[in-house]
Amino acid sequence: MRVSLTPELESWISQKVTSGLYESGSEVIRDSLRLLRERDELRQRMVEDLREELALGVEQLDHGLSRPLTPKLIADVKKAGRKKIGIRAG
């Protein structure tokens, strides 16, 4: 397989090898591809989780398990979401 890289990427790879973090450019590329694969797998899991959540929401709507969308409900949902991801109310 032949791969063409921009001069910027070639320089970046050389810097990684020179720093001693990697033995060769091939190691840098392999590690980069491994991280890309992990990111893609994480993104796919997130999409699957979102689809499950949407399906659950549709099922709940079909069974009449919904509430009117009010400003208070929106504020409560935002507050819960911020708490879940660790953002303090400002």
VOPAGU-2260 file (C-alpha; in pm, 1 decimal, decimal comma):
REM VOPAGU-2260
SITE   aa  ch    i         X         Y         Z
SITE  MET   A    0       0,0       0,0       0,0
SITE  ARG   A    1     123,7     345,3     -85,1
SITE  VAL   A    2       8,7     648,7     107,5
SITE  SER   A    3      71,6    1010,7      17,8
SITE  LEU   A    4     100,4    1259,2     301,7
SITE  THR   A    5     108,5    1635,0     305,5
SITE  PRO   A    6     437,3    1794,5     404,4
SITE  GLU   A    7     273,7    1904,8     730,3
SITE  LEU   A    8     178,6    1547,5     820,6
SITE  GLU   A    9     522,8    1418,3     727,2
SITE  SER   A   10     677,5    1682,5     953,7
SITE  TRP   A   11     441,1    1595,3    1237,6
SITE  ILE   A   12     526,9    1226,3    1207,8
SITE  SER   A   13     899,2    1306,2    1203,1
SITE  GLN   A   14     858,4    1516,5    1516,6
SITE  LYS   A   15     688,2    1226,2    1694,7
SITE  VAL   A   16     973,9     992,1    1604,6
SITE  THR   A   17    1240,3    1250,9    1694,8
SITE  SER   A   18    1074,6    1307,9    2032,6
SITE  GLY   A   19    1136,1     943,6    2118,0
SITE  LEU   A   20     768,5     862,1    2163,3
SITE  TYR   A   21     779,1     632,8    1860,8
SITE  GLU   A   22    1048,9     416,6    1701,3
SITE  SER   A   23     936,1     481,1    1345,3
SITE  GLY   A   24     691,1     662,7    1124,3
SITE  SER   A   25     504,3     334,6    1081,2
SITE  GLU   A   26     439,4     322,3    1455,8
SITE  VAL   A   27     297,1     673,8    1444,6
SITE  ILE   A   28      67,4     578,2    1157,5
SITE  ARG   A   29     -44,1     253,6    1327,3
SITE  ASP   A   30    -118,8     436,7    1652,4
SITE  SER   A   31    -305,1     708,4    1464,0
SITE  LEU   A   32    -515,4     450,8    1280,6
SITE  ARG   A   33    -587,6     266,5    1604,8
SITE  LEU   A   34    -712,4     591,3    1759,7
SITE  LEU   A   35    -919,5     665,4    1449,3
SITE  ARG   A   36   -1077,2     319,9    1474,0
SITE  GLU   A   37   -1154,2     374,6    1844,3
SITE  ARG   A   38   -1312,1     711,7    1765,9
SITE  ASP   A   39   -1523,6     560,0    1488,7
SITE  GLU   A   40   -1637,1     277,6    1718,3
SITE  LEU   A   41   -1726,0     526,2    1992,7
SITE  ARG   A   42   -1919,4     739,6    1745,5
SITE  GLN   A   43   -2107,5     430,3    1624,5
SITE  ARG   A   44   -2196,6     333,8    1983,4
SITE  MET   A   45   -2319,2     688,2    2045,2
SITE  VAL   A   46   -2538,8     673,8    1734,0
SITE  GLU   A   47   -2678,5     336,3    1842,7
SITE  ASP   A   48   -2750,0     471,7    2192,9
SITE  LEU   A   49   -2924,7     773,5    2043,4
SITE  ARG   A   50   -3138,2     550,4    1821,8
SITE  GLU   A   51   -3237,4     342,8    2125,4
SITE  GLU   A   52   -3328,1     657,3    2318,1
SITE  LEU   A   53   -3534,5     785,8    2024,3
SITE  ALA   A   54   -3714,2     452,3    1990,2
SITE  LEU   A   55   -3792,1     458,4    2362,6
SITE  GLY   A   56   -3924,8     812,6    2331,8
SITE  VAL   A   57   -4147,5     720,8    2037,6
SITE  GLU   A   58   -4276,4     417,0    2227,8
SITE  GLN   A   59   -4354,1     633,6    2530,0
SITE  LEU   A   60   -4537,4     883,0    2309,2
SITE  ASP   A   61   -4737,3     599,7    2152,2
SITE  HIS   A   62   -4845,1     493,9    2502,5
SITE  GLY   A   63   -4943,4     845,6    2606,5
SITE  LEU   A   64   -4647,3     885,8    2837,9
SITE  SER   A   65   -4564,8    1245,3    2757,0
SITE  ARG   A   66   -4581,3    1586,1    2921,0
SITE  PRO   A   67   -4650,2    1925,5    2769,5
SITE  LEU   A   68   -4333,4    2111,9    2677,1
SITE  THR   A   69   -4328,2    2403,8    2917,9
SITE  PRO   A   70   -4053,0    2652,0    3003,9
SITE  LYS   A   71   -4016,9    2478,5    3343,5
SITE  LEU   A   72   -3975,9    2136,4    3182,6
SITE  ILE   A   73   -3714,5    2276,3    2944,1
SITE  ALA   A   74   -3526,0    2432,5    3236,5
SITE  ASP   A   75   -3544,1    2106,7    3433,5
SITE  VAL   A   76   -3413,4    1904,4    3139,1
SITE  LYS   A   77   -3126,6    2149,9    3085,1
SITE  LYS   A   78   -3041,6    2141,7    3455,5
SITE  ALA   A   79   -3037,6    1761,6    3461,2
SITE  GLY   A   80   -2825,9    1748,8    3145,7
SITE  ARG   A   81   -2574,5    1998,0    3279,2
SITE  LYS   A   82   -2552,9    1804,5    3606,6
SITE  LYS   A   83   -2495,9    1481,4    3414,4
SITE  ILE   A   84   -2203,8    1625,7    3218,6
SITE  GLY   A   85   -2063,0    1818,2    3514,1
SITE  ILE   A   86   -2147,9    2176,5    3421,3
SITE  ARG   A   87   -2251,0    2399,1    3707,7
SITE  ALA   A   88   -2543,2    2634,4    3663,2
SITE  GLY   A   89   -2413,4    2981,5    3607,6
